[in-house]
């Protein structure tokens, strides 16, 4: 699709999230002659700042709250936000009412319009944000002109006009951004694969995958259209017995790819990142940097200087010999298990929250082996975690309805040499707006702890 294809079209933005908002501003800046309707279940009050900014444009209309997905067949193009399900009844009805209707996304259009083919796409259940940021840092250290965007929180349409054909671009890509993508990046990175997004959790972004196989197939779109000139950098753990990329539990081989495949394990390069999983993230970034042509000495220095991302096993503070870590980004049991394995010290764990359809049996086993006490934060998934702990006769837990109290109790229970770890294994919705608010509040409460015993 080209920009000319948008002229004289009736366009619906399904959700005014970061991607569609950046796309809308891009279209306004380019003065595309089209009619744009913003379809969002939020109210004008909730969208007040954006409403005030955008409502001055005569070609922008609003379809909000209860009517947000009604009569979508009246439009020519639907730009779906990643959090908007592809099988939404409104979209289905729209296609029935208008056989010429097309559903696409901002990311899909971005791939069509992007001036450079030097795109590095990074996906995986966990680690994609850290790996993307690390690749970006290494390429910058290697004096490459490079941009970073995608699921990491920077909508690529915000900088599309600045990109040149010789530039490099690092995109963190979620499964919801990938599920309808029709182009693959030149270098694709798959960090790992665990069950995730199997039930709706965020009321404002209810998209989810109906099965683990559907989730796996969405991830595979990152390599589906690669050619012999392209590269796939994939975790060794996803290598099958027949040496083809595969998910080991039997969810099918990867889509056949003719690209060059490199498997990574763990890097030996020194870094300030905590945990064996981050050694894998470093290894993935290292492999990409070598393909791009960055010197080993520059790679090593950039890795050593990389500080890591906020809320990913982030060291907060040491108080009376107790170290506090914010791992609020750990929203699955698997990611919390990985976090637990990153420490040899006794752990007081803060866990629990919204339910995304995960299984907590393995998490309970990991807790019983290494955790001395669990502060369970109230949420729909918390009773299921509690039940798994009871089955293992693990009784050192307490349920809290606020984070401040959980931090206070953790500080009293912790002894010198212990670790207090916020790694919830669950989404944040319910008690918090998102994982960032949860992590920031945790850090605020930790920083308020007295340095000495009262």
Wavefront OBJ file of the C-alpha trace (Angstrom):
o trace
v 0.000 0.000 0.000
v 1.185 3.518 -0.808
v 0.103 6.891 0.533
v -1.743 7.518 -2.738
v -3.954 4.538 -1.916
v -5.261 6.462 1.103
v -6.479 9.450 -0.895
v -10.259 9.955 -0.918
v -10.750 7.050 1.464
v -12.942 6.756 4.533
v -10.585 5.468 7.221
v -11.407 4.140 10.684
v -8.707 4.063 13.361
v -9.658 1.118 15.576
v -8.257 2.292 18.883
v -6.274 5.491 19.423
v -3.215 3.854 20.948
v 0.386 4.909 20.329
v 0.627 3.349 16.837
v -2.610 4.704 15.399
v -2.035 8.087 17.035
v 1.397 8.379 15.389
v -0.058 7.223 12.053
v -2.872 9.752 12.287
v -0.427 12.601 12.954
v 1.704 11.384 10.033
v -1.287 11.444 7.665
v -2.223 14.937 8.832
v 1.347 16.152 8.306
v 1.355 14.677 4.799
v -2.039 16.328 4.148
v -3.561 13.125 2.809
v -7.040 13.850 1.488
v -9.032 11.346 3.504
v -11.749 11.165 6.145
v -10.608 9.691 9.451
v -12.902 8.382 12.183
v -11.452 7.442 15.565
v -13.221 4.361 16.954
v -12.381 3.908 20.635
v -14.337 2.516 23.572
v -13.013 5.271 25.841
v -14.912 8.511 26.462
v -14.076 12.044 25.314
v -13.070 12.740 28.913
v -10.578 9.845 28.906
v -9.200 11.075 25.563
v -9.391 14.752 26.535
v -5.871 15.840 25.507
v -5.976 14.064 22.160
v -9.566 15.177 21.542
v -8.632 18.833 22.073
v -5.638 18.483 19.755
v -7.354 16.581 16.946
v -10.869 17.966 16.982
v -9.734 21.152 15.208
v -9.255 19.134 11.999
v -12.354 19.105 9.797
v -11.635 15.635 8.392
v -11.499 13.891 11.802
v -14.605 12.332 13.357
v -15.250 10.372 16.557
v -17.073 7.120 17.296
v -16.660 6.455 21.022
v -17.880 4.394 23.976
v -20.725 1.933 23.313
v -20.859 2.649 19.561
v -17.101 2.359 19.046
v -17.291 -0.753 16.813
v -20.674 -0.192 15.161
v -21.212 0.043 11.390
v -17.575 -0.489 10.412
v -18.738 -1.481 6.933
v -19.245 2.195 6.086
v -15.457 2.667 5.829
v -12.952 1.749 3.117
v -10.015 0.976 5.436
v -9.735 -0.152 9.044
v -6.433 0.445 10.833
v -6.502 -2.017 13.731
v -4.529 -1.362 16.919
v -2.520 -4.403 18.128
v -4.841 -4.714 21.127
v -7.931 -4.955 18.889
v -8.821 -8.612 18.064
v -8.781 -9.559 14.394
v -11.958 -11.595 14.896
v -13.796 -8.733 16.558
v -17.560 -9.030 15.774
v -17.520 -5.423 14.568
v -14.807 -6.189 11.996
v -16.563 -9.382 10.896
v -19.866 -7.567 10.429
v -18.098 -4.740 8.607
v -16.655 -7.154 6.039
v -20.062 -8.763 5.570
v -21.653 -5.364 4.977
v -18.869 -4.139 2.675
v -17.062 -6.738 0.576
v -14.491 -4.126 -0.488
v -13.547 -3.270 3.099
v -9.863 -3.802 3.979
v -8.458 -4.320 7.467
v -4.813 -3.470 8.021
v -2.590 -1.943 10.723
v -0.149 0.904 11.245
v 2.772 -1.527 11.438
v 1.746 -3.204 8.205
v 1.603 0.158 6.419
v 4.906 1.167 7.978
v 6.646 -1.849 6.415
v 5.165 -0.827 3.051
v 6.385 2.778 3.309
v 9.712 2.365 5.111
v 12.579 3.664 2.889
v 15.140 1.179 4.246
v 15.185 -2.595 3.992
v 17.740 -2.777 6.803
v 15.084 -3.752 9.322
v 15.895 -5.869 12.372
v 12.732 -7.324 13.901
v 12.841 -8.801 17.405
v 10.110 -10.938 18.932
v 9.723 -13.574 21.620
v 7.593 -14.044 24.713
v 10.161 -12.301 26.900
v 13.467 -10.535 26.329
v 12.506 -8.762 23.124
v 12.620 -5.286 24.695
v 16.033 -5.815 26.274
v 17.398 -7.461 23.122
v 16.040 -4.707 20.846
v 17.493 -1.972 23.050
v 20.836 -3.743 23.257
v 21.050 -4.172 19.465
v 20.252 -0.481 19.101
v 22.963 0.452 21.625
v 25.578 -1.719 19.880
v 24.787 -0.334 16.427
v 24.954 3.223 17.749
v 28.326 2.442 19.331
v 29.392 1.131 15.924
v 28.548 4.532 14.388
v 25.554 3.223 12.461
v 22.635 5.535 11.849
v 19.904 3.546 13.584
v 16.339 3.965 14.891
v 14.503 2.013 17.611
v 10.726 1.544 17.760
v 7.747 -0.773 17.884
v 6.262 -2.507 20.905
v 8.940 -0.938 23.088
v 6.783 2.181 23.209
v 8.057 4.243 20.283
v 5.626 4.213 17.359
v 7.688 4.000 14.142
v 5.455 6.481 12.288
v 6.814 9.079 14.708
v 10.184 8.953 12.918
v 9.351 7.517 9.475
v 10.019 10.841 7.738
v 13.585 10.871 9.109
v 14.604 7.413 7.825
v 17.006 7.137 4.878
v 17.536 4.111 2.640
v 20.937 3.331 4.196
v 19.737 3.531 7.819
v 19.205 0.631 10.192
v 15.964 0.107 12.069
v 15.372 -2.060 15.156
v 11.729 -2.983 15.802
v 10.413 -4.823 18.825
v 7.421 -6.759 17.471
v 4.676 -8.315 19.583
v 2.580 -11.259 18.413
v -0.358 -8.876 17.951
v 1.716 -6.687 15.638
v 2.917 -9.753 13.748
v -0.333 -11.690 13.378
v -1.431 -9.879 10.200
v 1.963 -8.708 8.944
v 2.654 -9.465 5.273
v 6.357 -8.581 5.221
v 9.278 -9.966 7.212
v 12.328 -7.990 8.384
v 15.765 -8.522 6.861
v 17.048 -9.853 10.203
v 14.525 -11.633 12.430
v 15.260 -12.468 16.066
v 13.218 -14.945 18.124
v 14.356 -14.758 21.760
v 12.200 -17.533 23.262
v 8.664 -18.910 23.362
v 6.392 -19.597 26.348
v 2.606 -19.681 26.835
v 1.338 -16.091 26.946
v -1.626 -13.924 25.877
v -4.035 -16.875 26.043
v -6.829 -14.921 27.742
v -7.897 -11.257 27.635
v -6.357 -9.275 30.513
v -6.317 -5.582 29.626
v -9.875 -4.184 29.282
v -8.626 -1.476 26.903
v -6.629 -3.979 24.794
v -8.582 -7.253 24.900
v -6.724 -9.057 22.114
v -5.511 -12.586 22.878
v -4.669 -15.858 21.130
v -7.251 -18.643 21.098
v -4.581 -21.327 21.465
v -0.872 -21.757 21.996
v -0.589 -22.874 18.370
v -2.231 -19.628 17.211
v 0.253 -17.675 19.308
v 3.158 -19.637 17.815
v 1.897 -19.085 14.258
v 1.602 -15.342 14.883
v 5.223 -15.229 16.045
v 6.326 -17.089 12.922
v 5.179 -14.254 10.661
v 8.480 -12.592 11.503
v 10.176 -15.118 9.165
v 7.347 -16.112 6.816
v 8.371 -13.846 3.920
v 12.128 -13.969 4.329
v 14.397 -14.877 1.382
v 17.888 -16.325 0.935
v 19.330 -12.867 1.577
v 17.737 -12.630 5.007
v 18.635 -13.915 8.481
v 16.889 -15.682 11.339
v 18.539 -15.486 14.766
v 16.771 -17.990 17.018
v 17.213 -19.478 20.478
v 18.903 -22.890 20.477
v 16.071 -24.110 22.737
v 13.707 -23.801 19.764
v 15.732 -26.154 17.595
v 14.036 -29.451 16.802
v 15.655 -32.845 16.284
v 15.526 -32.402 12.502
v 17.496 -29.132 12.903
v 14.577 -26.968 11.808
v 13.324 -24.168 14.063
v 10.537 -25.617 16.176
v 8.703 -25.298 19.458
v 9.818 -28.370 21.369
v 6.397 -29.217 22.850
v 4.887 -30.164 19.510
v 3.168 -27.009 18.313
v 4.598 -27.445 14.870
v 7.706 -26.586 12.936
v 8.354 -23.038 11.950
v 7.116 -21.930 8.564
v 9.608 -23.045 5.959
v 12.227 -20.360 5.477
v 15.071 -20.104 3.029
v 16.837 -17.504 5.165
v 20.166 -18.028 6.878
v 19.589 -19.473 10.356
v 21.844 -18.808 13.358
v 21.130 -20.395 16.744
v 22.269 -18.661 19.915
v 22.781 -19.941 23.461
v 24.472 -17.796 26.123
v 27.061 -15.089 25.617
v 30.295 -15.036 27.597
v 30.612 -11.257 27.275
v 30.684 -9.394 30.621
v 27.549 -7.350 31.264
v 25.693 -5.696 34.106
v 22.500 -7.617 33.349
v 21.271 -10.086 35.984
v 20.384 -13.691 35.128
v 21.198 -16.428 32.636
v 18.290 -15.366 30.421
v 20.019 -12.045 29.848
v 23.126 -13.906 28.681
v 20.856 -15.318 25.967
v 19.595 -11.834 25.119
v 23.196 -10.651 24.816
v 24.027 -13.606 22.567
v 21.132 -12.741 20.240
v 22.195 -9.100 20.042
v 25.814 -10.137 19.493
v 24.806 -12.346 16.544
v 22.873 -9.509 14.926
v 25.718 -7.031 15.424
v 28.175 -9.385 13.712
v 25.868 -9.665 10.685
v 25.660 -5.879 10.495
v 29.460 -5.719 10.606
v 30.170 -4.271 14.059
v 33.676 -5.018 15.379
v 33.885 -7.475 18.315
v 35.647 -4.911 20.512
v 32.830 -2.406 19.988
v 30.212 -5.080 20.698
v 31.938 -6.043 23.960
v 32.204 -2.438 25.139
v 28.565 -1.650 24.300
v 27.356 -4.773 26.119
v 29.411 -3.907 29.190
v 28.023 -0.347 29.265
v 24.386 -1.367 28.708
v 22.327 -0.633 31.818
v 19.260 -2.702 31.033
v 15.619 -1.636 30.873
v 13.400 -0.387 33.638
v 11.258 -3.002 35.432
v 13.325 -5.923 34.067
v 15.193 -7.320 37.092
v 16.089 -3.737 37.875
v 18.145 -3.278 41.031
v 16.362 -0.692 43.177
v 18.218 -0.440 46.460
v 20.051 -2.318 49.196
v 18.635 -1.753 52.696
v 20.319 -3.296 55.748
v 21.951 -5.963 53.594
v 18.723 -6.804 51.715
v 18.642 -6.228 47.941
v 15.403 -5.136 46.279
v 14.682 -5.854 42.604
v 11.864 -4.590 40.366
v 10.862 -7.214 37.803
v 7.351 -5.886 37.221
v 7.627 -6.701 33.516
v 7.470 -10.413 34.445
v 3.813 -11.031 33.623
v 4.013 -14.805 33.052
v 4.916 -17.724 35.363
v 7.815 -18.621 33.069
v 9.393 -15.175 33.326
v 9.108 -15.224 37.132
v 10.692 -18.693 37.244
v 13.579 -17.308 35.194
v 13.881 -14.390 37.623
v 13.985 -16.748 40.623
v 16.765 -18.750 38.978
v 18.795 -15.553 38.618
v 19.537 -15.488 42.361
v 21.309 -17.831 44.768
v 20.029 -15.959 47.817
v 16.821 -16.626 49.792
v 13.947 -14.685 48.208
v 10.859 -12.924 49.453
v 8.615 -12.794 46.402
v 5.820 -10.373 45.568
v 3.521 -12.102 43.063
v -0.070 -12.313 41.857
v -2.437 -10.156 39.826
v -4.620 -10.351 36.731
v -5.258 -13.649 34.989
v -4.037 -14.288 31.422
v -4.880 -17.978 31.356
v -1.498 -19.191 32.619
v -0.644 -22.408 34.453
v 1.046 -21.868 37.826
v 2.117 -25.426 38.719
v 5.766 -25.006 37.719
v 5.920 -21.605 39.373
v 4.706 -23.100 42.651
v 7.430 -25.756 42.450
v 10.083 -23.086 41.865
v 8.743 -21.059 44.783
v 8.827 -24.044 47.127
v 12.511 -24.618 46.358
v 13.885 -21.098 46.734
v 11.371 -18.649 48.186
v 11.110 -18.155 51.958
v 7.899 -16.102 51.841
v 5.372 -14.969 49.207
v 3.409 -11.736 49.366
v 0.438 -12.364 47.078
v -1.147 -9.257 45.575
v -4.901 -9.499 45.072
v -6.095 -10.325 41.575
v -8.061 -12.874 39.559
v -5.047 -15.165 39.172
v -3.938 -14.963 42.811
v -6.307 -17.675 44.166
v -4.961 -20.094 41.561
v -1.367 -19.402 42.652
v -2.430 -19.882 46.267
v -4.070 -23.216 45.396
v -0.901 -24.505 43.738
v 1.140 -23.505 46.802
v -1.312 -25.289 49.100
v -0.985 -28.457 47.003
v 2.745 -28.390 47.679
v 2.103 -27.705 51.394
v 3.822 -24.338 51.105
v 2.245 -22.168 53.787
v 4.591 -19.172 53.940
v 2.357 -16.700 52.146
v -0.070 -13.887 52.837
v -2.505 -12.047 50.575
v -2.299 -8.239 50.396
v -4.772 -5.778 48.908
v -2.145 -3.050 48.531
v 1.488 -2.947 47.477
v 2.671 -0.621 50.257
v 1.749 -3.136 52.943
v 3.414 -5.971 51.002
v 6.689 -4.023 50.765
v 6.549 -3.150 54.473
v 6.016 -6.764 55.534
v 8.736 -7.932 53.111
v 11.230 -5.549 54.680
v 10.455 -6.901 58.173
v 10.744 -10.554 57.107
v 13.952 -10.132 55.092
v 17.304 -10.900 56.694
v 20.734 -9.730 55.635
v 21.699 -11.425 52.360
v 18.085 -11.930 51.237
v 16.483 -10.637 48.045
v 13.065 -8.979 47.900
v 11.756 -9.489 44.381
v 8.711 -7.988 42.693
v 8.101 -10.530 39.929
v 4.375 -11.120 39.825
v 3.949 -13.772 37.075
v 0.685 -11.960 36.285
v -0.603 -8.916 34.451
v -1.112 -5.759 36.488
v -4.672 -4.788 35.534
v -7.072 -4.428 38.427
v -4.855 -3.072 41.194
v -2.655 -1.065 38.767
v -2.980 0.641 35.377
v -0.060 -1.320 33.935
v 3.230 -2.991 34.846
v 5.019 0.376 34.759
v 2.795 1.876 37.459
v 3.216 -1.295 39.552
v 6.995 -1.179 39.229
v 7.218 2.549 39.898
v 5.097 2.245 43.036
v 7.254 -0.635 44.257
v 10.381 1.472 43.780
v 8.782 4.419 45.544
v 7.865 2.302 48.583
v 11.314 0.662 48.677
v 13.074 4.028 48.568
v 11.004 5.152 51.561
v 12.213 2.260 53.730
v 14.398 3.442 56.623
v 18.092 2.739 56.168
v 18.401 1.579 59.785
v 16.196 -0.333 62.151
v 13.816 1.911 64.024
l 1 2 3 4 5 6 7 8 9 10 11 12 13 14 15 16 17 18 19 20 21 22 23 24 25 26 27 28 29 30 31 32 33 34 35 36 37 38 39 40 41 42 43 44 45 46 47 48 49 50 51 52 53 54 55 56 57 58 59 60 61 62 63 64 65 66 67 68 69 70 71 72 73 74 75 76 77 78 79 80 81 82 83 84 85 86 87 88 89 90 91 92 93 94 95 96 97 98 99 100 101 102 103 104 105 106 107 108 109 110 111 112 113 114 115 116 117 118 119 120 121 122 123 124 125 126 127 128 129 130 131 132 133 134 135 136 137 138 139 140 141 142 143 144 145 146 147 148 149 150 151 152 153 154 155 156 157 158 159 160 161 162 163 164 165 166 167 168 169 170 171 172 173 174 175 176 177 178 179 180 181 182 183 184 185 186 187 188 189 190 191 192 193 194 195 196 197 198 199 200 201 202 203 204 205 206 207 208 209 210 211 212 213 214 215 216 217 218 219 220 221 222 223 224 225 226 227 228 229 230 231 232 233 234 235 236 237 238 239 240 241 242 243 244 245 246 247 248 249 250 251 252 253 254 255 256 257 258 259 260 261 262 263 264 265 266 267 268 269 270 271 272 273 274 275 276 277 278 279 280 281 282 283 284 285 286 287 288 289 290 291 292 293 294 295 296 297 298 299 300 301 302 303 304 305 306 307 308 309 310 311 312 313 314 315 316 317 318 319 320 321 322 323 324 325 326 327 328 329 330 331 332 333 334 335 336 337 338 339 340 341 342 343 344 345 346 347 348 349 350 351 352 353 354 355 356 357 358 359 360 361 362 363 364 365 366 367 368 369 370 371 372 373 374 375 376 377 378 379 380 381 382 383 384 385 386 387 388 389 390 391 392 393 394 395 396 397 398 399 400 401 402 403 404 405 406 407 408 409 410 411 412 413 414 415 416 417 418 419 420 421 422 423 424 425 426 427 428 429 430 431 432 433 434 435 436 437 438 439 440 441 442 443 444 445 446 447 448 449 450 451 452 453 454
